[in-house]
Amino acid sequence: MGAGLGAEAAASIPSHDRRPATTWAAIPIGSAPDVNAPAGNLTVQIFIINLAEDAERRRAIEGQLRHLGLPYEVLRAVKGKQLSTEDRRKNYDEAWFVRNEGRSALPGELGCALSHIEAYHLIVTRKIPYALILEDDAWLSPNLPQLLNAIEMQYAPSEEDVFLLTWFNSIGPRKLGRLWSSYHVAEVKSAYCAHGYVVSNAAAEALTKALHPVRHVADCWNWLRRHRVVRVLAVVPTCITADLSYGTRTSGELARTVAGHSQFELLRHKLHRVIWRLVDHGSAVISRLGKAP
């Protein structure tokens, strides 16, 4: 097995639902004089992460991709509550997760992180140059095919790049270049959410090595950027949002967890996060100075 996952560890992650990728008739959208190749010519692989029981979500995202003429593959998401004790031991580093998050991983967080790691592993083992990873609540812009084509044409899969197509907190002051039409690329300063992003082959390998066994939540973009595991870029303006009517399981789990703690425990948790973040920032700076020529 490749990319640092290991045969034994990879085998312990529940298998995904490999549906045959279907090519749909491309629908021309907008004008892109430089990179307006038909969607059928794209080599970007699209993975949808979906729990088997979430049929409504799956139908919604599949319908959007069909309309855009984009082929896709559904990956069966890992259900954290169904992981055996042995699965958790092989795929979850609780000590490090507690250091990073100030608490143990919720079942939904663990399943979500493992599902994204499985997608990275597939990108590496199948030698896929670029892949778009979608969670099943993603809501897609009609400009997505042109933007995927632009990323393919302008960036090399050998570079460790992640392109966030979703929300971000802040970006650097300088745009790195025009991607297509009014869309640009900028370096991320702070970001969250993982319901739609593009990963290069090199980035997928780096992410697998850095994130397995699970020691962070799936959307730990700030940690990845701070430690220069990958280059985290944002497509501006955002072209993928989320259907908030679905809600999220992890937010419900977290709310119930918080409700069961006293104010003292919550304050201790926040203090831990602040102290550990300072320590982590310091270690990242020292690491960068050590690598400087």
Buried (B, 14 or more C-beta within 10 A) or exposed (E): BBBBBBEEBBEBBBEBBEBEEEEBEBBEBEEBEEBBBEBEEBEBBBBBBBBEEBEEBBEBBBEBBBEBBBBBBBBBBBBBEEBEEEBBEBBBBBEEBBBBBBBBBBBBBBBBBBBBBBBBBBBBBEEBBBBBBBBBBBBBBEBBBBBBBBBBEBBEBEEBBBBBBBBBEEBEEEBBEEBBBEBBBBBBBEBBBBBBBBBBBBBBBBBBBBBBBBBBBBBBBBBBBBBBBBBBBBBBEBBBBBBEEBEBBBEEBBEEEEEEEEEEEEEEBEEBBEEBBEEBEEEBEEEEEEEEE
